[in-house]
Amino acid sequence: MTDKVDQPKPQSTAKTSRPANKRGAARLGAVQALYQMDVGEVSLADVISEFTTFRLGKELDGEQYREADEQWFTDIVKGVVEDQKFLDPFIHTALVEDWPLKRIDSLLRAILRCGSYELLRRKDVPARVIISEYIDVAKAFFEDDEPGLVNGVLDRLAHDLRKAEFDAPKAGESEA
């Protein structure tokens, strides 16, 4: 087992949020794992082992982690690490010019990387679903402008990566 890095804990708010499904819990865990890798310099193999053995669906330090889709979790974490050299410059293109990715908070960076990875590699999930899921992850940790930033960045990237999904008419719309 690796040295424990304190994980960011979702903020408790009076707002009601919809409960996470297994993939949602996997996304939240992936963000936390990438954060741990970033701030604690933990290896990919160690962080995946720690989360699948001791965190996902388990109780740790009095906190009950939600049951998660371990395969989904592993795919996201490994995928972000493998594609990071592509993902980071791509995310940077969606940020304000004078605000580079390296200036973004580590946790927010992990959220953007996970969302970008899914937009790029998980074509089986609609872009709007991915964006919504990562906005919810951001809301679990942040109360201010960060969920809006996640929405804006992922929406821009989704329009670049999945143009056809946004060009197609929505149900009930006519093709005038």
VEXKE-321727 format. One line per field, with one value per residue: residue number from 1; x negated, y negated, z negated of N, C-alpha, C in turn. Coordinates in nm, 4 decimals, padded with zeros to 6 digits. Atoms other than C-alpha are relative to their C-alpha. Layout:
nr <- [NUM ...]
n_c1 <- [X ...]
n_c2 <- [Y ...]
n_c3 <- [Z ...]
ca_c1 <- [X ...]
ca_c2 <- [Y ...]
ca_c3 <- [Z ...]
c_c1 <- [X ...]
c_c2 <- [Y ...]
c_c3 <- [Z ...]
END
This chain:
nr <- [1 2 3 4 5 6 7 8 9 10 11 12 13 14 15 16 17 18 19 20 21 22 23 24 25 26 27 28 29 30 31 32 33 34 35 36 37 38 39 40 41 42 43 44 45 46 47 48 49 50 51 52 53 54 55 56 57 58 59 60 61 62 63 64 65 66 67 68 69 70 71 72 73 74 75 76 77 78 79 80 81 82 83 84 85 86 87 88 89 90 91 92 93 94 95 96 97 98 99 100 101 102 103 104 105 106 107 108 109 110 111 112 113 114 115 116 117 118 119 120 121 122 123 124 125 126 127 128 129 130 131 132 133 134 135 136 137 138 139 140 141 142 143 144 145 146 147 148 149 150 151 152 153 154 155 156 157 158 159 160 161 162 163 164 165 166 167 168 169 170 171 172 173 174 175 176]
n_c1 <- [-00.0834 00.0763 -00.0306 -00.1336 -00.0136 -00.1372 -00.0816 -00.0975 -00.1299 -00.1099 -00.0586 -00.1403 -00.0793 -00.1425 -00.0607 -00.0172 00.0543 -00.0452 00.0984 00.0903 -00.0097 00.1317 00.0943 00.0227 00.0925 00.1292 00.0543 00.0438 00.1212 00.1081 00.0478 00.0759 00.1238 00.0917 00.0438 00.0994 00.1217 00.0587 00.0558 00.0746 00.0962 -00.0293 00.0027 -00.1265 -00.0350 -00.0295 -00.1251 -00.1105 -00.0096 -00.0531 -00.1414 -00.0838 00.0085 -00.0343 -00.0876 -00.1246 -00.0997 00.0467 00.0040 00.1373 00.0047 -00.1360 -00.0699 -00.0462 00.0105 -00.1067 00.0388 00.0376 00.0371 00.1463 00.0560 -00.0141 00.1003 00.1335 00.0106 00.0194 00.1297 00.1058 -00.0144 00.0492 00.1468 00.0533 -00.0304 00.0200 00.0786 -00.0943 -00.1112 00.0339 -00.0029 -00.1361 -00.0734 00.0556 -00.0625 -00.1351 00.0097 00.0281 00.1387 00.0955 -00.0191 00.0425 -00.0402 00.0878 -00.0447 -00.1272 00.0064 00.0247 -00.1253 -00.0728 00.0749 -00.0361 -00.1362 00.0061 00.0688 -00.0914 -00.1068 00.0576 00.0289 -00.1244 -00.0477 00.0878 00.0093 -00.1217 -00.1037 -00.1231 -00.0732 -00.0263 00.0796 -00.0770 00.0008 00.1344 00.0103 -00.0862 00.0598 00.1168 -00.0509 -00.0401 00.1224 00.0521 -00.0890 00.0277 00.1188 00.0062 -00.1282 00.0064 -00.0026 00.0655 -00.0889 -00.0219 00.1217 -00.0025 -00.1016 00.0477 00.1152 -00.0408 -00.0909 00.0838 00.0721 -00.0989 -00.0360 00.1119 00.0195 -00.1227 -00.0793 -00.1223 -00.1000 -00.0597 -00.0589 -00.1210 -00.1176 -00.0475 -00.1306 -00.1091 00.0353 -00.0083 00.1211 -00.0397]
n_c2 <- [00.1177 00.1231 00.1023 00.0549 00.1420 00.0389 00.0224 00.1064 -00.0543 00.0802 00.0928 -00.0267 00.1195 -00.0187 -00.0322 -00.1422 -00.0424 -00.1353 -00.0973 -00.0480 -00.1392 -00.0636 00.0724 00.1299 -00.0244 -00.0297 00.1281 00.0716 -00.0684 00.0251 00.1361 -00.0043 -00.0757 00.0840 00.1039 -00.0625 -00.0206 00.1312 00.0653 -00.0928 -00.0725 -00.1415 -00.0636 -00.0439 -00.1321 00.0119 00.0716 -00.0867 -00.1060 00.0567 00.0341 -00.1179 -00.0847 00.0634 00.1167 -00.0107 -00.0847 -00.0398 00.1035 00.0382 00.1118 00.0406 00.0459 -00.1095 00.0307 -00.0632 -00.1098 00.0573 -00.0882 -00.0022 -00.0015 00.1373 00.0746 -00.0343 00.0500 00.1457 00.0355 -00.0421 00.0750 00.1370 -00.0057 -00.0328 00.1056 00.1326 00.0882 00.0558 00.0639 00.1286 00.1109 00.0136 00.0734 00.1362 00.0774 00.0394 00.0915 00.1400 00.0102 00.0334 -00.0923 -00.1331 -00.1169 -00.0187 00.0900 -00.0508 -00.0835 -00.1419 -00.0744 00.0448 -00.0558 -00.1422 -00.0065 00.0326 -00.1098 -00.1148 00.0327 00.0061 -00.1377 -00.0677 00.0584 -00.0477 -00.1463 -00.0758 00.0424 -00.0708 00.0833 00.1305 00.1113 00.0760 -00.0788 00.0150 00.1367 00.0068 -00.0794 00.0687 00.1180 -00.0527 -00.0268 00.1311 00.0511 -00.0736 00.0570 00.1458 00.0697 00.1288 00.0048 -00.1152 -00.0816 00.0727 -00.0148 -00.1372 00.0006 00.0747 -00.0650 -00.1280 00.0287 00.0399 -00.1173 -00.0911 00.0524 -00.0310 -00.1441 -00.0709 00.0994 -00.0608 -00.0116 00.1304 00.0461 -00.0779 00.0599 -00.0668 -00.0628 00.0970 00.1126 -00.0290 00.0286 00.1053]
n_c3 <- [00.0000 -00.0108 00.0995 -00.0239 -00.0279 00.0313 -00.1174 00.0153 00.0354 -00.0540 00.0953 00.0295 -00.0242 00.0242 -00.1295 -00.0248 -00.1280 -00.0287 00.0453 -00.1038 -00.0401 00.0078 -00.0856 00.0642 00.1103 -00.0617 -00.0457 00.1192 00.0454 -00.0959 00.0254 00.1246 -00.0238 -00.0771 00.0934 00.0866 -00.0788 -00.0269 00.1179 00.0838 -00.0832 00.0129 -00.1320 -00.0568 00.0530 00.1429 00.0247 -00.0424 00.1006 00.1238 -00.0135 -00.0202 00.1182 00.1271 -00.0048 -00.0765 00.0646 00.1331 00.1040 00.0305 00.0955 00.0330 -00.1203 -00.0853 -00.1427 -00.0785 -00.0874 -00.1290 -00.1103 00.0057 -00.1349 -00.0502 00.0767 -00.0489 -00.1368 00.0016 00.0590 -00.0930 -00.1236 00.0194 00.0089 -00.1325 -00.0975 00.0595 -00.0881 -00.0972 00.0701 00.0605 -00.0977 -00.0518 00.1027 -00.0003 -00.1083 00.0401 00.1133 -00.0302 -00.0454 00.1055 00.1114 -00.0468 00.0784 00.1160 00.1067 00.0516 00.1189 -00.0319 -00.0029 -00.1186 -00.1131 -00.0078 -00.0537 -00.1431 -00.0701 -00.0068 -00.0941 -00.1350 -00.0397 -00.0385 -00.1263 -00.1065 -00.0160 00.0325 -00.0953 00.0353 00.0956 -00.0615 00.0518 00.0990 00.1240 00.0577 00.0532 00.1178 00.1074 00.0561 00.0719 00.1312 00.0764 00.0421 00.1045 00.1224 00.0632 -00.0101 00.0053 -00.0688 -00.1465 -00.0603 -00.0839 -00.1248 -00.0798 -00.0519 -00.1052 -00.1169 -00.0637 -00.0595 -00.1110 -00.1152 -00.0496 -00.0591 -00.1319 -00.0899 -00.0135 -00.0368 -00.0716 -00.0534 00.1068 00.0250 -00.1253 -00.0264 00.0648 00.1216 -00.0126 -00.0040 -00.0854 -00.1432 -00.0752 -00.0933]
ca_c1 <- [00.0000 -00.1173 -00.1385 00.2070 00.2734 00.5763 00.8425 01.0519 01.3875 01.7066 01.8525 02.1762 02.4379 02.8012 02.8695 03.0109 02.8272 02.9226 02.7532 02.4544 02.4889 02.2017 02.0456 02.0924 01.9171 01.6409 01.5992 01.5765 01.3213 01.1191 01.0992 00.9851 00.7292 00.5819 00.5705 00.3837 00.1390 00.0824 00.0279 -00.1110 -00.3235 -00.1588 -00.2069 00.0757 00.0661 00.0616 00.3513 00.5707 00.4922 00.5629 00.8967 01.0242 00.9100 00.9796 01.2068 01.4632 01.7707 01.5814 01.5747 01.2545 01.1905 01.5617 01.6543 01.8642 01.7630 02.0348 02.0251 01.8572 01.8016 01.4384 01.3792 01.5081 01.2890 00.9793 01.0478 01.0721 00.7638 00.5450 00.6832 00.6144 00.2569 00.1996 00.3573 00.2418 -00.0114 00.2778 00.5451 00.3601 00.2898 00.6436 00.7937 00.5646 00.7245 01.0629 00.9366 00.9115 00.5872 00.4254 00.5274 00.3178 00.4015 00.1004 00.2591 00.5795 00.6327 00.5168 00.8639 01.0248 00.7518 00.8341 01.2034 01.1245 00.8855 01.1385 01.4187 01.1948 01.0795 01.4378 01.5330 01.2365 01.2487 01.5962 01.8090 02.0632 02.1669 02.3399 02.1351 02.4146 02.4218 02.0451 02.0617 02.3502 02.1746 01.8556 02.0515 02.2010 01.8519 01.7380 02.0439 01.9444 01.6222 01.6845 01.9618 01.8435 01.7580 01.5805 01.8844 01.9508 01.5890 01.6187 01.9377 01.7818 01.4561 01.6131 01.8860 01.6249 01.4243 01.7370 01.8313 01.4827 01.4656 01.8281 01.9572 02.2126 02.3842 02.4497 02.5335 02.8015 03.1534 03.2886 03.5939 03.9031 03.7105 03.7687 03.4916 03.6015]
ca_c2 <- [00.0000 -00.3486 -00.6465 -00.7849 -01.1211 -01.2977 -01.2857 -01.5894 -01.5242 -01.6303 -01.9356 -01.8776 -02.1216 -02.1751 -02.1298 -01.7975 -01.6148 -01.3002 -00.9863 -00.8596 -00.5421 -00.2940 -00.4812 -00.8126 -00.6711 -00.5386 -00.8872 -01.0436 -00.7810 -00.8344 -01.2073 -01.1393 -00.8818 -01.1205 -01.3933 -01.1546 -01.0688 -01.4390 -01.5624 -01.2472 -01.1177 -00.7764 -00.5304 -00.4253 -00.0628 -00.1613 -00.4055 -00.1621 00.1146 -00.1116 -00.2317 00.1066 00.2815 00.0230 -00.2542 -00.1793 -00.0451 -00.0179 -00.2040 -00.3950 -00.6203 -00.6259 -00.7311 -00.4923 -00.5015 -00.4262 -00.1034 -00.1773 -00.0160 00.0865 00.1525 -00.1975 -00.3483 -00.1650 -00.2561 -00.6264 -00.6407 -00.4382 -00.6211 -00.9667 -00.8680 -00.7143 -01.0086 -01.2945 -01.4281 -01.4780 -01.5723 -01.8545 -02.0654 -01.9945 -02.1132 -02.4163 -02.5210 -02.5462 -02.7626 -03.1388 -03.2442 -03.3906 -03.0950 -02.7897 -02.4406 -02.4373 -02.7255 -02.5286 -02.3639 -01.9979 -01.8653 -02.0725 -01.9605 -01.5961 -01.6590 -01.8187 -01.5388 -01.2675 -01.4417 -01.5072 -01.1465 -01.0205 -01.2662 -01.1457 -00.7696 -00.6731 -00.7316 -00.4874 -00.7557 -01.0694 -01.3870 -01.5633 -01.2799 -01.3026 -01.6802 -01.6508 -01.3796 -01.5841 -01.8970 -01.6848 -01.5713 -01.9355 -02.0281 -01.7600 -01.9506 -02.3129 -02.5622 -02.8628 -02.9044 -02.5717 -02.3674 -02.6395 -02.6214 -02.2427 -02.2910 -02.5519 -02.3663 -02.0235 -02.1727 -02.3410 -02.0200 -01.8141 -02.0436 -01.9867 -01.6120 -01.5190 -01.7811 -01.5415 -01.4927 -01.8647 -01.9199 -01.6497 -01.7794 -01.7009 -01.4812 -01.6799 -01.9325 -01.9549 -01.9612 -02.2874]
ca_c3 <- [00.0000 00.0736 -00.1571 -00.1993 -00.0428 -00.1836 00.0812 00.1487 -00.0094 00.1642 -00.0039 -00.1863 -00.0710 -00.1427 00.2290 00.3285 00.5989 00.7761 00.6449 00.8368 01.0369 01.0645 01.3553 01.1777 00.8725 01.0994 01.2484 00.9042 00.7982 01.1164 01.0480 00.6910 00.8098 01.0665 00.8038 00.5736 00.8512 00.9194 00.5646 00.4040 00.6897 00.6653 00.9531 01.1824 01.0673 00.6988 00.7235 00.9179 00.6696 00.3714 00.5056 00.6219 00.3026 00.0334 00.1638 00.4335 00.2552 -00.0747 -00.4040 -00.4754 -00.7746 -00.8538 -00.5004 -00.2922 00.0726 00.3252 00.5204 00.8523 01.1891 01.1378 01.5068 01.5950 01.3207 01.4438 01.8075 01.7250 01.5018 01.7393 02.0417 01.9006 01.8153 02.1611 02.3492 02.1267 02.3793 02.6214 02.3682 02.1933 02.5049 02.6257 02.2959 02.3082 02.6392 02.4658 02.1794 02.1705 02.3373 02.0271 01.8065 01.8997 01.7767 01.5440 01.3456 01.2878 00.9473 00.9440 00.8688 01.1428 01.3833 01.2995 01.3718 01.7085 01.8030 01.7192 01.9080 02.2079 02.2129 02.2198 02.4942 02.6988 02.6378 02.5139 02.8221 02.6750 02.4247 02.5558 02.5157 02.3275 02.0711 02.0181 01.9731 01.7272 01.5261 01.4870 01.3947 01.1140 01.0101 01.0019 00.7922 00.5414 00.4704 00.5645 00.4995 00.6982 01.0661 01.1199 01.2357 01.4948 01.6081 01.6447 01.8466 02.0754 02.1398 02.1950 02.4142 02.6376 02.6611 02.7308 03.0181 03.1649 03.1030 03.1691 03.4066 03.5559 03.2183 03.1945 03.5612 03.5663 03.4985 03.1526 03.1113 03.2047 03.4164 03.7879 04.0412 04.2037]
c_c1 <- [-00.0876 00.0302 00.1327 -00.0091 00.1444 00.0728 00.0884 00.1346 00.1077 00.0583 00.1435 00.0753 00.1443 00.0725 00.0174 -00.0589 00.0447 -00.1088 -00.0835 00.0300 -00.1409 -00.1032 -00.0312 -00.0976 -00.1398 -00.0669 -00.0552 -00.1287 -00.1181 -00.0589 -00.0853 -00.1326 -00.1016 -00.0534 -00.1100 -00.1312 -00.0731 -00.0674 -00.0867 -00.1051 00.0116 00.0038 00.1397 00.0436 00.0392 00.1345 00.1199 00.0203 00.0619 00.1496 00.0873 00.0000 00.0599 00.1040 00.1339 00.0951 -00.0352 00.0162 -00.1460 00.0039 00.1390 00.0811 00.0382 -00.0076 00.1106 -00.0575 -00.0231 -00.0295 -00.1529 -00.0647 00.0041 -00.1050 -00.1399 -00.0217 -00.0278 -00.1391 -00.1141 00.0037 -00.0508 -00.1523 -00.0607 00.0165 -00.0328 -00.0786 00.0854 00.1070 -00.0351 -00.0038 00.1401 00.0863 -00.0445 00.0655 00.1390 00.0006 -00.0234 -00.1494 -00.1005 00.0141 -00.0378 00.0395 -00.0852 00.0378 00.1298 -00.0267 -00.0125 00.1278 00.0824 -00.0668 00.0352 00.1403 -00.0010 -00.0676 00.0911 00.1107 -00.0490 -00.0320 00.1280 00.0558 -00.0796 00.0162 00.1288 00.1158 00.1339 00.0845 00.0231 -00.0779 00.0746 00.0051 -00.1346 -00.0145 00.0798 -00.0610 -00.1177 00.0365 00.0417 -00.1217 -00.0570 00.0846 -00.0220 -00.1166 00.0003 00.1396 00.0010 00.0093 -00.0515 00.0933 00.0316 -00.1207 -00.0046 00.0998 -00.0524 -00.1124 00.0434 00.0960 -00.0786 -00.0710 00.0955 00.0415 -00.1114 -00.0090 00.1210 00.0987 00.1341 00.1093 00.0732 00.0648 00.1310 00.1187 00.0413 00.1355 00.1076 -00.0297 00.0136 -00.1301 00.0318 -00.1148]
c_c2 <- [-00.1237 -00.0915 -00.0616 -00.1498 -00.0341 -00.0327 -00.1212 00.0640 -00.0880 -00.0878 00.0401 -00.1310 00.0317 00.0373 00.1505 00.0308 00.1426 00.0994 00.0512 00.1459 00.0593 -00.0688 -00.1375 00.0129 00.0324 -00.1287 -00.0806 00.0621 -00.0254 -00.1393 -00.0017 00.0730 -00.0835 -00.1153 00.0566 00.0226 -00.1322 -00.0578 00.0917 00.0798 00.1510 00.0599 00.0429 00.1332 -00.0083 -00.0666 00.0851 00.1113 -00.0526 -00.0266 00.1237 00.0913 -00.0651 -00.1113 00.0243 00.0998 00.0418 -00.1152 -00.0258 -00.1222 -00.0545 -00.0530 00.1211 -00.0452 00.0748 00.1152 -00.0587 00.1096 -00.0034 -00.0024 -00.1411 -00.0898 00.0229 -00.0532 -00.1501 -00.0354 00.0374 -00.0835 -00.1421 -00.0005 00.0258 -00.1139 -00.1403 -00.0952 -00.0598 -00.0822 -00.1391 -00.1145 -00.0235 -00.0784 -00.1458 -00.0872 -00.0507 -00.0972 -00.1425 -00.0137 -00.0263 00.0898 00.1413 00.1114 00.0163 -00.0911 00.0461 00.0886 00.1480 00.0816 -00.0357 00.0528 00.1477 00.0169 -00.0247 00.1108 00.1211 -00.0251 -00.0026 00.1391 00.0706 -00.0563 00.0544 00.1497 00.0777 -00.0493 00.0689 -00.0770 -00.1362 -00.1122 -00.0767 00.0723 -00.0168 -00.1384 -00.0121 00.0745 -00.0729 -00.1344 00.0444 00.0312 -00.1326 -00.0578 00.0722 -00.0613 -00.1523 -00.0604 -00.1268 00.0165 00.1261 00.0903 -00.0680 00.0080 00.1386 00.0087 -00.0678 00.0703 00.1300 -00.0207 -00.0417 00.1202 00.0985 -00.0469 00.0236 00.1499 00.0727 -00.0937 00.0568 00.0124 -00.1320 -00.0579 00.0710 -00.0677 00.0823 00.0613 -00.1069 -00.1211 00.0406 -00.0385 -00.1043 -00.0518]
c_c3 <- [00.0000 -00.1164 00.0354 00.0240 -00.0319 00.1285 -00.0222 -00.0290 00.0626 -00.1098 -00.0271 00.0167 -00.0286 00.1286 00.0108 00.1360 00.0238 -00.0392 00.1174 00.0323 -00.0036 00.0884 -00.0573 -00.1156 00.0531 00.0473 -00.1185 -00.0542 00.0916 -00.0211 -00.1269 00.0179 00.0777 -00.0841 -00.0905 00.0744 00.0198 -00.1239 -00.0846 00.0728 -00.0204 00.1408 00.0439 -00.0602 -00.1474 -00.0255 00.0417 -00.1024 -00.1292 00.0107 00.0162 -00.1231 -00.1244 00.0073 00.0692 -00.0651 -00.1412 -00.0989 -00.0338 -00.0897 -00.0304 00.1166 00.0833 00.1456 00.0740 00.0821 00.1393 00.1013 00.0095 00.1376 00.0601 -00.0659 00.0575 00.1410 00.0014 -00.0512 00.0945 00.1278 -00.0113 -00.0034 00.1383 00.0999 -00.0481 00.0901 00.1106 -00.0715 -00.0525 00.1014 00.0565 -00.0991 -00.0007 00.1078 -00.0364 -00.1183 00.0481 00.0249 -00.1118 -00.1234 00.0437 -00.0969 -00.1253 -00.1171 -00.0652 -00.1215 00.0401 00.0108 00.1240 00.1272 00.0184 00.0586 00.1504 00.0802 00.0150 00.1024 00.1434 00.0527 00.0464 00.1303 00.1179 00.0266 -00.0232 00.0862 -00.0276 -00.1012 00.0656 -00.0684 -00.1089 -00.1353 -00.0703 -00.0637 -00.1287 -00.1187 -00.0642 -00.0624 -00.1398 -00.0872 -00.0514 -00.1135 -00.1331 -00.0775 -00.0080 -00.0028 00.0844 00.1513 00.0685 00.0807 00.1341 00.0918 00.0634 00.1155 00.1263 00.0748 00.0677 00.1165 00.1249 00.0604 00.0674 00.1384 00.1025 00.0284 00.0577 00.0683 00.0466 -00.1066 -00.0227 00.1251 00.0309 -00.0685 -00.1218 00.0265 -00.0048 00.0851 00.1453 00.0671 00.1067 00.0798]
END
